[in-house]
Amino acid sequence: MRIDSLQSVYLIYARRSDTLYKVVSDKATVPNCQKLQVGRQYKLQLRSLYFTDATPEELAQYSVPVATAGHLHSAGIDWDGKGLLVKLEGDSIRDIHNARNLTGLCLQ
């Protein structure tokens, strides 16, 4: 696992088997939490932001304009609706995810 930062979000790169996942999480401070650590393994509850089966109510929890996603030829997702582009990365990252059990870097 690798953790990067881009303006107001964390970018978490996680691997399961031979697949690399890019997980986006808004920066947040959560007291007394289990914070992700590089080199450890976690059971993240991933949800694709390109191929989503989320209900409108679930999508409303995130600041992601999913309507701008869903097109694999696009460069990525405008995360905050203000131009914060979370990019796809060629052959290695073809989807962007969030995790239902993650707030900031804190596992819920």
Backbone as a ProteinNet text record, in pm:
[ID]
protein_1_A
[PRIMARY]
MRIDSLQSVYLIYARRSDTLYKVVSDKATVPNCQKLQVGRQYKLQLRSLYFTDATPEELAQYSVPVATAGHLHSAGIDWDGKGLLVKLEGDSIRDIHNARNLTGLCLQ
[TERTIARY]
84.7	0	89.6	42.9	111.3	7	44.6	-47.9	13.3	-62.4	-24	-131.3	-104.3	-197.8	-212.5	-333.1	-360.4	-460.9	-414.1	-497.7	-580.1	-710.5	-799.4	-831.6	-757.9	-787.1	-660.2	-681	-575.7	-596.1	-488.1	-490.8	-421.1	-494.8	-442.3	-432	-312.7	-289.1	-276.8	-370.7	-372.4	-373.5	-320.1	-312.9	-381.8	-460.7	-519.8	-490.7	-420.4	-374.8	-294.2	-338.2	-262.2	-328.5	-422.2	-494.5	-453.8	-425.3	-391.9	-514.7	-547.9	-665.2	-620.9	-691	-670.2	-794.6	-774.6	-884.7	-871	-979.7	-979.3	-1057.5	-1001.2	-1067.6	-1044.7	-1152.5	-1139	-1053	-969.5	-888.7	-981.9	-965.6	-1047.5	-968.3	-994.1	-932.6	-1037	-1007	-1098.1	-1023.2	-1073.3	-1002.7	-1014.4	-910.1	-908.7	-948.3	-874.8	-909.6	-796.5	-829.5	-728.5	-680.2	-567.4	-514.7	-440.7	-463	-394	-243.6	-171.2	-25.8	27.6	125.1	187.8	249.6	230.1	286.6	192.8	80.6	-17.2	-128.8	-208	-321	-451.7	-548.4	-678.2	-788.3	-905.7	-1022.7	-1104.7	-1069.8	-1143.4	-1268.6	-1377.3	-1504.1	-1510.5	-1453	-1437.1	-1565.6	-1580.7	-1691	-1633.6	-1657.2	-1612	-1688	-1618.3	-1683.6	-1711.7	-1658.4	-1687.2	-1797.8	-1794.2	-1892.4	-1974	-2053.8	-2120.3	-2262	-2298.4	-2435.9	-2497	-2436.5	-2483	-2618.6	-2697.5	-2826.5	-2802.3	-2898.4	-2881	-2853.6	-2913.3	-2890.8	-2745.1	-2690.6	-2550.8	-2457.3	-2486.4	-2402	-2403	-2513.6	-2524	-2427.6	-2376.4	-2280.8	-2145	-2117.1	-1984.9	-1994.1	-1886.3	-1885	-1843.5	-1854.7	-1811.6	-1927.2	-1911.5	-2015.6	-2004.7	-2068.7	-2053.9	-2103	-2190	-2237.6	-2123.5	-2015.7	-1901.6	-1812.8	-1837.6	-1759.1	-1831.7	-1786.4	-1852.3	-1802.5	-1712.4	-1656.8	-1509.1	-1475.2	-1338.5	-1236.3	-1280.5	-1186.1	-1157.1	-1229.6	-1205.7	-1077.5	-1025.5	-898.5	-912.5	-1032.7	-1053.4	-1184.6	-1188.6	-1311.7	-1283.5	-1372.3	-1366.9	-1422	-1334	-1371.9	-1463.4	-1431.6	-1507.3	-1598.8	-1605.4	-1687.9	-1624.5	-1500.3	-1430.7	-1299.8	-1282.8	-1163.7	-1054.9	-1077.8	-979.4	-990	-903.8	-910.8	-831.3	-901.5	-837.7	-826.7	-703.9	-680.6	-671.5	-715	-684.2	-536.8	-477	-333	-300.3	-334.7	-298.7	-342.4	-250.9	-283.3	-296.3	-239.9	-239.1	-363.7	-420.6	-540.1	-648.2	-748.1	-857.1	-988.2	-984.3	-1103.3	-1058	-1147.4	-1120	-1225	-1181.4	-1269.8	-1274.3	-1378.2	-1376.8	-1404.2	-1387.3	-1408.3	-1514.2	-1617.1	-1726.5	-1681	-1575.5	-1531.4	-1405	-1388.8	-1270.7	-1312.9	-1264.6	-1283.1	-1145.5	-1104.8	-967.1	-876	-787.5	-703.9	-745.3	-865.2	-912.7	-1010.2	-976.6	-1062.3	-1175.6	-1295.7	-1415.3	-1453.5
-117.3	0	124.1	224.4	353.5	461.8	567.3	676.6	806	876.8	1007.6	1107.7	1233.1	1339.3	1430.6	1476.6	1569.9	1671.6	1789.9	1897.3	1847.5	1827.1	1794.9	1646.4	1561.1	1417.4	1335	1215.6	1114.4	1020.8	979	879	756	649.5	526.8	424.3	374.7	273.1	139	50.1	-79.8	-189.4	-303.8	-416.1	-537	-604.1	-732.9	-827	-933.4	-1026.7	-949.4	-952.1	-882.5	-752.2	-700.5	-578.9	-464	-348.5	-227.8	-138.2	-91	-6.8	132	232.9	370.3	408.9	437.3	468	613.6	689.3	830.2	849	927.8	956.9	1103.1	1175.6	1315.3	1323.6	1426.2	1445	1479.1	1409	1430.8	1387.1	1453.2	1415.1	1343.4	1221.7	1140.8	1101.6	1143.9	1108.6	959.2	905.9	766.6	668.2	670.3	582.6	485.2	383.4	291.1	348.2	416	483.5	383.8	394.2	307.7	327	217.3	221.8	148.1	209	148.1	14.9	-86	-217.5	-312.1	-263.2	-347.8	-384.9	-483.6	-526.8	-491.7	-446.2	-405.3	-457.6	-476.3	-516.5	-391.4	-325.5	-206.2	-246.7	-179.9	-204.8	-109.9	-155.4	-70	-56	63.1	90.8	163.1	107.4	169	299.1	401.3	526.7	536.2	442.9	439.7	339.2	227.2	121.6	102.3	199.5	198.1	142.2	72.2	26.1	93.6	204.7	276.9	340.9	348.8	417.1	567.9	648	794.3	841.8	776.1	813.4	787.7	674.2	643.5	741.2	773.6	865.7	1005.3	1044.1	1176.1	1192.4	1082.4	1088.9	1139.9	1131.9	1166.5	1289.9	1365.5	1488.1	1461.1	1337	1299.2	1313.6	1396.1	1403.5	1282.1	1174	1047.9	1059.5	1153.1	1170.4	1205.5	1264.3	1296.3	1175.5	1070.9	948.5	853.5	731.3	632.1	625.4	713.5	713.3	677.5	557.2	509.9	591.3	665.4	745.6	878.5	912.1	1038.8	1030.5	1143.5	1149.1	1109.4	1121.6	1090.6	1146.6	1180.9	1230.2	1364.6	1461.3	1589.9	1565.4	1544.5	1494.5	1589.3	1718	1811.7	1903.3	1882.6	1968.5	2104.3	2122.4	2250.7	2235.9	2122	2103.1	2017.1	1958.9	1867.5	1734.7	1716	1599.1	1483.2	1374.5	1249.6	1166.9	1143.1	1087	935.1	879.9	741.2	737.2	619.5	612.4	503.9	530.2	440.6	297.7	206.2	63.9	12.3	83.7	30.4	66.9	185.6	229.5	264.1	177.8	199.6	231.9	244.7	274.8	349.4	424.6	496.9	452.1	431.1	378	469.4	451.3	500.1	378	393	280.9	321.8	240.4	271	271.3	199.4	189.5	271.6	382.1	466.1	612.9	685.1	829.2	888.5	971.7	1019.3	899.2	878.1	757.8	663.5	682.4	604.7	495.5	374.1	260.4	259.2	247.8	248.5	108
0	0	0	-72.9	-78.8	-55.4	16.7	44.6	-7.4	-91.4	-140.9	-100.1	-128.6	-94.7	-215.5	-240.3	-349.2	-297.2	-267.8	-213.8	-94.7	-111.6	1.1	13.4	-58.6	-53	-33.5	19.4	23.9	-94.4	-155.1	-261.1	-205.8	-192.4	-134.7	-246.5	-267.7	-370.2	-298	-325.9	-258.3	-363.9	-326.6	-419.5	-357.9	-441.3	-405.3	-520.4	-491.1	-594.9	-697.9	-823.6	-927.8	-971.7	-891.4	-927.4	-836	-896.5	-822.6	-816.8	-696.2	-674.6	-631.2	-683.8	-639.6	-560.5	-431.4	-340.7	-298.7	-310.7	-275.9	-146.6	-56.5	70.1	104.8	136.4	178	302.6	310	429.6	545.6	654.3	773	894.5	1005	1131.4	1214.5	1253	1333.5	1460.5	1575.6	1699.3	1730.3	1792.4	1838.5	1728.9	1620.6	1509.3	1479.8	1401.4	1350.7	1217.7	1220.2	1102	1013.8	881.6	786.9	797.2	785.2	787.3	664.5	601.2	484.2	525.2	440.5	466.7	538.8	586.1	654.8	557.5	594.4	511.1	581.1	501.4	553.7	463	518.6	441.2	411.4	303.7	263.2	187.1	217.3	147.4	27.9	-82.4	-199.2	-278.2	-333.5	-425	-544.5	-661.8	-786	-809.4	-855.6	-890.5	-1039.9	-1117.2	-1260.2	-1291.5	-1225.3	-1250.8	-1124.6	-1090	-960.5	-968.6	-862.9	-846.6	-724.5	-683	-565.4	-591.4	-486.7	-494.7	-491.9	-534.5	-526.6	-383.7	-285.3	-145.7	-105.5	-149	-117.9	-187.6	-313	-387.7	-325.5	-263.1	-201.3	-84.3	-29.5	82.1	37.3	-90.9	-141.9	-228.6	-228.4	-307.9	-451.8	-494.5	-628.9	-726.6	-827.5	-930.8	-1022.6	-985.2	-1057.5	-1200.9	-1227.3	-1365	-1458.8	-1406.6	-1492.4	-1511.2	-1435.3	-1447.9	-1542.5	-1546.7	-1628.2	-1770.6	-1805.2	-1939.9	-1929.4	-1971.6	-1955.1	-2032.3	-2132.9	-2208.5	-2139.4	-2034.5	-1965.5	-1883.6	-1843.9	-1771.5	-1625.5	-1571	-1429.7	-1381.7	-1252.7	-1190.5	-1125.2	-1151	-1082.3	-942.6	-846.8	-714.4	-639.1	-639.5	-557.5	-637.2	-767.8	-851.4	-876.2	-830.1	-844.6	-919.9	-986.9	-1068.4	-1007.8	-889	-830.5	-904.2	-1002.9	-1089.5	-1029.9	-1000.4	-958.9	-1085.9	-1128.6	-1261.6	-1262.9	-1375.7	-1408.1	-1446.8	-1442.5	-1467.9	-1569.3	-1693.5	-1803.1	-1783.5	-1802.7	-1794.9	-1652.3	-1554.1	-1418.1	-1338.5	-1358.4	-1284.9	-1386	-1395.8	-1492	-1423.1	-1291.7	-1213.6	-1088.8	-1031.4	-907.8	-807	-683.7	-579.9	-458.6	-378.2	-241.8	-154.9	-25.9	65.3	167	178.1	270.9	416.1	446.3	585.2	611.7	538.3	554.4	559.9	662.2	673.6	688.8	594	594.6	577.5	673.7	675.3	788	839.6	954.2	913	950.7	923.2	1024.1	977.1	1064.1	1103.1
[MASK]
++++++++++++++++++++++++++++++++++++++++++++++++++++++++++++++++++++++++++++++++++++++++++++++++++++++++++++

